[in-house]
Amino acid sequence: MAGIGLTHDQIAKVVGVSDETLRKYYDKELETAAAMMNAQVAQNLFSIATSKASGCVPAAIFWMKTRAGWREVDRREHTGPDGGPISLKYETIDVKKLDEEERGAFKAALLSAAHIIENDPGERQ
């Protein structure tokens, strides 16, 4: 029961003993049950994957992902030209040198950018 995910409390209730009694007499079994079940499923998945017969591969994969910690990794790396670092260019704007119309346009652009970020963070660039 521990191997298929029941808690110690649930197992104790099924067996009809207290949680303390269950752990006292079956501590080793409780500690190794999940690993033993994962090993059986992994062996079954290997047999299915390496045989020509059809089987329930999705169920076995689901078990291994949820019970044995298996996972799929999607890794993406971004680089600059020829695989080098991404270069960033920054420009400093001295707002004191802008006339009133330019300051107004600059303020509008900043407010628009802030609105986009607040409403849809995925739009940041």
N, CA and C atoms as a LAMMPS dump frame, in Angstrom:
ITEM: TIMESTEP
0
ITEM: NUMBER OF ATOMS
375
ITEM: BOX BOUNDS ff ff ff
-5.0000000000000000e+02 5.0000000000000000e+02
-5.0000000000000000e+02 5.0000000000000000e+02
-5.0000000000000000e+02 5.0000000000000000e+02
ITEM: ATOMS id mol type element x y z
1 1 1 N 0.821 -1.195 0
2 1 2 C 0 0 0
3 1 3 C 0.866 1.26 0
4 2 1 N 1.983 1.23 0.731
5 2 2 C 2.885 2.383 0.729
6 2 3 C 3.483 2.577 -0.658
7 3 1 N 3.714 1.5 -1.352
8 3 2 C 4.291 1.561 -2.688
9 3 3 C 3.38 2.208 -3.706
10 4 1 N 2.08 2.131 -3.494
11 4 2 C 1.152 2.758 -4.442
12 4 3 C 0.685 4.123 -3.965
13 5 1 N 1.274 4.611 -2.858
14 5 2 C 1.058 5.993 -2.468
15 5 3 C 0.15 6.256 -1.284
16 6 1 N -0.352 5.218 -0.618
17 6 2 C -1.176 5.463 0.562
18 6 3 C -0.297 5.99 1.694
19 7 1 N -0.854 6.862 2.508
20 7 2 C -0.114 7.389 3.652
21 7 3 C -0.053 6.325 4.746
22 8 1 N 0.856 6.52 5.688
23 8 2 C 0.962 5.577 6.805
24 8 3 C -0.352 5.52 7.575
25 9 1 N -0.987 6.655 7.758
26 9 2 C -2.266 6.7 8.472
27 9 3 C -3.335 5.893 7.732
28 10 1 N -3.383 6.018 6.41
29 10 2 C -4.362 5.272 5.624
30 10 3 C -4.101 3.767 5.707
31 11 1 N -2.831 3.381 5.615
32 11 2 C -2.479 1.958 5.707
33 11 3 C -2.863 1.414 7.077
34 12 1 N -2.571 2.177 8.12
35 12 2 C -2.9 1.742 9.485
36 12 3 C -4.399 1.511 9.629
37 13 1 N -5.195 2.382 9.06
38 13 2 C -6.651 2.21 9.138
39 13 3 C -7.111 0.958 8.409
40 14 1 N -6.539 0.687 7.229
41 14 2 C -6.904 -0.513 6.466
42 14 3 C -6.519 -1.775 7.225
43 15 1 N -5.319 -1.775 7.792
44 15 2 C -4.822 -2.945 8.52
45 15 3 C -5.509 -3.095 9.873
46 16 1 N -5.969 -2.003 10.436
47 16 2 C -6.659 -2.039 11.722
48 16 3 C -5.753 -1.864 12.913
49 17 1 N -4.66 -1.103 12.723
50 17 2 C -3.739 -0.83 13.83
51 17 3 C -3.479 0.669 13.877
52 18 1 N -2.811 1.105 14.925
53 18 2 C -2.459 2.524 15.009
54 18 3 C -1.267 2.808 14.099
55 19 1 N -1.098 4.076 13.769
56 19 2 C 0.033 4.493 12.944
57 19 3 C 1.348 4.133 13.629
58 20 1 N 1.408 4.304 14.951
59 20 2 C 2.62 3.986 15.702
60 20 3 C 2.949 2.492 15.62
61 21 1 N 1.927 1.638 15.746
62 21 2 C 2.135 0.188 15.671
63 21 3 C 2.598 -0.214 14.281
64 22 1 N 1.979 0.389 13.276
65 22 2 C 2.371 0.095 11.896
66 22 3 C 3.849 0.416 11.69
67 23 1 N 4.273 1.604 12.132
68 23 2 C 5.67 1.998 11.962
69 23 3 C 6.607 1.148 12.812
70 24 1 N 6.15 0.709 13.965
71 24 2 C 6.994 -0.1 14.852
72 24 3 C 7.338 -1.443 14.209
73 25 1 N 6.355 -2.097 13.596
74 25 2 C 6.56 -3.435 13.065
75 25 3 C 6.876 -3.483 11.564
76 26 1 N 6.539 -2.44 10.836
77 26 2 C 6.725 -2.464 9.381
78 26 3 C 7.514 -1.261 8.862
79 27 1 N 8.388 -0.722 9.675
80 27 2 C 9.142 0.47 9.285
81 27 3 C 9.974 0.236 8.024
82 28 1 N 10.666 -0.895 7.943
83 28 2 C 11.501 -1.187 6.775
84 28 3 C 10.647 -1.266 5.511
85 29 1 N 9.518 -1.944 5.597
86 29 2 C 8.643 -2.081 4.433
87 29 3 C 8.082 -0.726 3.996
88 30 1 N 7.727 0.111 4.963
89 30 2 C 7.199 1.436 4.645
90 30 3 C 8.261 2.295 3.963
91 31 1 N 9.513 2.137 4.38
92 31 2 C 10.61 2.932 3.82
93 31 3 C 11.01 2.482 2.42
94 32 1 N 10.864 1.199 2.115
95 32 2 C 11.351 0.681 0.829
96 32 3 C 10.256 0.438 -0.199
97 33 1 N 8.999 0.505 0.195
98 33 2 C 7.894 0.137 -0.701
99 33 3 C 7.839 0.988 -1.967
100 34 1 N 7.966 2.291 -1.836
101 34 2 C 7.871 3.164 -3.013
102 34 3 C 9.007 2.885 -3.993
103 35 1 N 10.217 2.708 -3.484
104 35 2 C 11.355 2.418 -4.359
105 35 3 C 11.17 1.089 -5.074
106 36 1 N 10.636 0.099 -4.369
107 36 2 C 10.411 -1.204 -4.983
108 36 3 C 9.349 -1.109 -6.097
109 37 1 N 8.285 -0.368 -5.846
110 37 2 C 7.24 -0.208 -6.865
111 37 3 C 7.789 0.566 -8.058
112 38 1 N 8.563 1.612 -7.808
113 38 2 C 9.153 2.372 -8.909
114 38 3 C 10.074 1.494 -9.75
115 39 1 N 10.822 0.622 -9.105
116 39 2 C 11.705 -0.293 -9.831
117 39 3 C 10.894 -1.247 -10.698
118 40 1 N 9.778 -1.741 -10.191
119 40 2 C 8.93 -2.641 -10.98
120 40 3 C 8.349 -1.922 -12.196
121 41 1 N 7.869 -0.714 -11.998
122 41 2 C 7.292 0.047 -13.114
123 41 3 C 8.379 0.404 -14.119
124 42 1 N 9.542 0.784 -13.643
125 42 2 C 10.643 1.105 -14.552
126 42 3 C 11.022 -0.114 -15.377
127 43 1 N 11.072 -1.273 -14.761
128 43 2 C 11.39 -2.507 -15.485
129 43 3 C 10.307 -2.8 -16.52
130 44 1 N 9.046 -2.61 -16.133
131 44 2 C 7.939 -2.834 -17.063
132 44 3 C 8.013 -1.855 -18.231
133 45 1 N 8.279 -0.576 -17.942
134 45 2 C 8.405 0.416 -18.998
135 45 3 C 9.549 0.053 -19.935
136 46 1 N 10.655 -0.394 -19.389
137 46 2 C 11.777 -0.812 -20.214
138 46 3 C 11.376 -1.983 -21.106
139 47 1 N 10.658 -2.955 -20.533
140 47 2 C 10.211 -4.113 -21.316
141 47 3 C 9.271 -3.692 -22.43
142 48 1 N 8.336 -2.801 -22.123
143 48 2 C 7.396 -2.318 -23.134
144 48 3 C 8.143 -1.539 -24.215
145 49 1 N 9.024 -0.654 -23.789
146 49 2 C 9.742 0.207 -24.723
147 49 3 C 10.682 -0.57 -25.63
148 50 1 N 11.179 -1.697 -25.165
149 50 2 C 12.131 -2.462 -25.964
150 50 3 C 11.506 -3.662 -26.657
151 51 1 N 10.208 -3.859 -26.518
152 51 2 C 9.551 -4.98 -27.192
153 51 3 C 8.818 -4.486 -28.425
154 52 1 N 8.426 -5.407 -29.275
155 52 2 C 7.683 -5.052 -30.481
156 52 3 C 6.182 -5.06 -30.228
157 53 1 N 5.752 -5.532 -29.084
158 53 2 C 4.327 -5.561 -28.742
159 53 3 C 3.899 -4.181 -28.253
160 54 1 N 2.619 -3.893 -28.428
161 54 2 C 2.132 -2.601 -27.937
162 54 3 C 1.772 -2.732 -26.464
163 55 1 N 1.898 -1.662 -25.753
164 55 2 C 1.574 -1.671 -24.333
165 55 3 C 1.061 -0.319 -23.92
166 56 1 N 0.972 -0.11 -22.629
167 56 2 C 0.429 1.138 -22.105
168 56 3 C 1.576 2.057 -21.693
169 57 1 N 2.324 2.514 -22.669
170 57 2 C 3.475 3.372 -22.404
171 57 3 C 3.076 4.674 -21.714
172 58 1 N 2.005 5.363 -22.155
173 58 2 C 1.655 6.61 -21.463
174 58 3 C 1.402 6.423 -19.973
175 59 1 N 0.772 5.33 -19.59
176 59 2 C 0.523 5.092 -18.166
177 59 3 C 1.825 4.865 -17.41
178 60 1 N 2.733 4.132 -18.01
179 60 2 C 4.018 3.887 -17.361
180 60 3 C 4.815 5.181 -17.238
181 61 1 N 4.797 6.002 -18.288
182 61 2 C 5.516 7.279 -18.243
183 61 3 C 4.902 8.185 -17.185
184 62 1 N 3.562 8.219 -17.123
185 62 2 C 2.887 9.023 -16.101
186 62 3 C 3.329 8.576 -14.71
187 63 1 N 3.378 7.287 -14.476
188 63 2 C 3.817 6.768 -13.172
189 63 3 C 5.226 7.253 -12.854
190 64 1 N 6.126 7.103 -13.795
191 64 2 C 7.516 7.456 -13.539
192 64 3 C 7.683 8.963 -13.313
193 65 1 N 6.882 9.792 -13.994
194 65 2 C 6.973 11.243 -13.78
195 65 3 C 6.398 11.647 -12.431
196 66 1 N 5.288 11.031 -12.035
197 66 2 C 4.627 11.456 -10.799
198 66 3 C 5.145 10.741 -9.567
199 67 1 N 5.64 9.529 -9.716
200 67 2 C 6.063 8.761 -8.548
201 67 3 C 7.573 8.614 -8.412
202 68 1 N 8.294 8.62 -9.536
203 68 2 C 9.731 8.36 -9.468
204 68 3 C 10.57 9.595 -9.757
205 69 1 N 9.906 10.726 -9.961
206 69 2 C 10.645 11.971 -10.15
207 69 3 C 11.204 12.19 -11.548
208 70 1 N 10.788 11.36 -12.501
209 70 2 C 11.241 11.587 -13.864
210 70 3 C 10.619 12.873 -14.376
211 71 1 N 11.309 13.559 -15.304
212 71 2 C 10.76 14.789 -15.877
213 71 3 C 11.353 15.009 -17.255
214 72 1 N 10.659 15.828 -18.008
215 72 2 C 11.163 16.247 -19.309
216 72 3 C 11.727 17.641 -19.141
217 73 1 N 12.826 17.902 -19.797
218 73 2 C 13.47 19.201 -19.678
219 73 3 C 13.441 19.884 -21.039
220 74 1 N 12.954 21.095 -21.045
221 74 2 C 12.955 21.917 -22.252
222 74 3 C 13.899 23.072 -21.986
223 75 1 N 15.036 23.049 -22.62
224 75 2 C 16.052 24.054 -22.341
225 75 3 C 16.336 24.832 -23.614
226 76 1 N 16.278 26.137 -23.504
227 76 2 C 16.558 26.999 -24.646
228 76 3 C 17.607 28.018 -24.243
229 77 1 N 18.57 28.191 -25.112
230 77 2 C 19.61 29.168 -24.855
231 77 3 C 19.607 30.188 -25.983
232 78 1 N 19.783 31.426 -25.63
233 78 2 C 19.842 32.496 -26.613
234 78 3 C 21.254 33.053 -26.641
235 79 1 N 21.736 33.277 -27.853
236 79 2 C 23.077 33.829 -27.994
237 79 3 C 23.07 34.951 -29.017
238 80 1 N 24.148 35.673 -29.029
239 80 2 C 24.324 36.737 -30.007
240 80 3 C 24.888 36.171 -31.298
241 81 1 N 25.386 37.036 -32.169
242 81 2 C 25.954 36.6 -33.448
243 81 3 C 27.073 35.577 -33.257
244 82 1 N 27.061 34.551 -34.09
245 82 2 C 28.081 33.488 -34.078
246 82 3 C 28.197 32.797 -32.725
247 83 1 N 27.1 32.718 -31.982
248 83 2 C 27.093 32.037 -30.694
249 83 3 C 27.692 32.82 -29.556
250 84 1 N 28.05 34.043 -29.799
251 84 2 C 28.657 34.879 -28.764
252 84 3 C 27.617 35.46 -27.825
253 85 1 N 28.071 36.315 -26.926
254 85 2 C 27.136 36.916 -25.966
255 85 3 C 26.177 37.887 -26.661
256 86 1 N 25.036 38.073 -26.048
257 86 2 C 24.064 39.039 -26.543
258 86 3 C 24.534 40.417 -26.112
259 87 1 N 24.671 41.309 -27.079
260 87 2 C 25.112 42.657 -26.723
261 87 3 C 23.898 43.55 -26.531
262 88 1 N 23.962 44.347 -25.521
263 88 2 C 22.883 45.277 -25.206
264 88 3 C 23.423 46.693 -25.36
265 89 1 N 22.617 47.536 -25.978
266 89 2 C 23.021 48.922 -26.144
267 89 3 C 22.083 49.793 -25.324
268 90 1 N 22.651 50.64 -24.53
269 90 2 C 21.887 51.552 -23.694
270 90 3 C 22.133 52.979 -24.171
271 91 1 N 21.076 53.739 -24.128
272 91 2 C 21.209 55.15 -24.499
273 91 3 C 20.676 55.985 -23.35
274 92 1 N 21.446 56.939 -22.948
275 92 2 C 21.035 57.833 -21.873
276 92 3 C 20.394 59.07 -22.486
277 93 1 N 19.235 59.397 -21.975
278 93 2 C 18.528 60.583 -22.464
279 93 3 C 18.543 61.638 -21.369
280 94 1 N 19.09 62.769 -21.683
281 94 2 C 19.096 63.885 -20.739
282 94 3 C 17.821 64.685 -20.983
283 95 1 N 16.805 64.441 -20.122
284 95 2 C 15.503 65.086 -20.325
285 95 3 C 15.59 66.603 -20.198
286 96 1 N 16.623 67.11 -19.574
287 96 2 C 16.791 68.564 -19.449
288 96 3 C 17.06 69.21 -20.808
289 97 1 N 17.591 68.402 -21.737
290 97 2 C 17.9 68.928 -23.064
291 97 3 C 16.715 68.822 -24.03
292 98 1 N 15.628 68.165 -23.587
293 98 2 C 14.452 68.023 -24.447
294 98 3 C 13.567 69.252 -24.325
295 99 1 N 12.928 69.61 -25.443
296 99 2 C 11.968 70.712 -25.352
297 99 3 C 10.662 70.164 -24.781
298 100 1 N 9.692 71.013 -24.586
299 100 2 C 8.434 70.63 -23.936
300 100 3 C 7.7 69.532 -24.71
301 101 1 N 7.666 69.625 -26.031
302 101 2 C 6.982 68.624 -26.855
303 101 3 C 7.677 67.272 -26.755
304 102 1 N 9.011 67.257 -26.788
305 102 2 C 9.778 66.016 -26.682
306 102 3 C 9.609 65.384 -25.303
307 103 1 N 9.586 66.22 -24.258
308 103 2 C 9.359 65.688 -22.901
309 103 3 C 7.975 65.052 -22.803
310 104 1 N 6.98 65.674 -23.423
311 104 2 C 5.628 65.114 -23.414
312 104 3 C 5.569 63.769 -24.12
313 105 1 N 6.241 63.663 -25.273
314 105 2 C 6.271 62.403 -26.023
315 105 3 C 7.01 61.322 -25.224
316 106 1 N 8.113 61.708 -24.568
317 106 2 C 8.89 60.775 -23.76
318 106 3 C 8.055 60.255 -22.585
319 107 1 N 7.336 61.171 -21.92
320 107 2 C 6.49 60.789 -20.792
321 107 3 C 5.386 59.845 -21.261
322 108 1 N 4.775 60.136 -22.406
323 108 2 C 3.713 59.274 -22.942
324 108 3 C 4.248 57.876 -23.251
325 109 1 N 5.465 57.8 -23.806
326 109 2 C 6.067 56.498 -24.117
327 109 3 C 6.331 55.704 -22.845
328 110 1 N 6.829 56.357 -21.812
329 110 2 C 7.078 55.677 -20.542
330 110 3 C 5.791 55.187 -19.906
331 111 1 N 4.756 56.006 -19.927
332 111 2 C 3.46 55.589 -19.358
333 111 3 C 2.865 54.435 -20.139
334 112 1 N 3.002 54.452 -21.455
335 112 2 C 2.501 53.366 -22.283
336 112 3 C 3.238 52.062 -21.971
337 113 1 N 4.56 52.142 -21.828
338 113 2 C 5.358 50.96 -21.496
339 113 3 C 4.972 50.421 -20.121
340 114 1 N 4.768 51.3 -19.159
341 114 2 C 4.375 50.877 -17.812
342 114 3 C 3.013 50.2 -17.848
343 115 1 N 2.106 50.694 -18.646
344 115 2 C 0.762 50.109 -18.774
345 115 3 C 0.848 48.702 -19.367
346 116 1 N 1.684 48.533 -20.386
347 116 2 C 1.856 47.214 -21.008
348 116 3 C 2.413 46.231 -19.99
349 117 1 N 3.419 46.636 -19.24
350 117 2 C 4.044 45.751 -18.252
351 117 3 C 3.051 45.379 -17.156
352 118 1 N 2.274 46.311 -16.686
353 118 2 C 1.311 46.026 -15.616
354 118 3 C 0.207 45.088 -16.091
355 119 1 N -0.245 45.23 -17.331
356 119 2 C -1.368 44.45 -17.835
357 119 3 C -0.981 43.134 -18.498
358 120 1 N 0.214 43.027 -19.036
359 120 2 C 0.652 41.811 -19.699
360 120 3 C 2.169 41.711 -19.629
361 121 1 N 2.691 41.172 -18.518
362 121 2 C 4.136 41.106 -18.344
363 121 3 C 4.847 40.359 -19.471
364 122 1 N 4.139 39.502 -20.206
365 122 2 C 4.75 38.769 -21.31
366 122 3 C 5.107 39.658 -22.488
367 123 1 N 4.624 40.891 -22.492
368 123 2 C 4.885 41.814 -23.586
369 123 3 C 6.188 42.568 -23.43
370 124 1 N 6.917 42.37 -22.314
371 124 2 C 8.171 43.091 -22.104
372 124 3 C 9.185 42.715 -23.156
373 125 1 N 9.939 43.695 -23.588
374 125 2 C 10.994 43.428 -24.575
375 125 3 C 12.225 44.208 -24.227
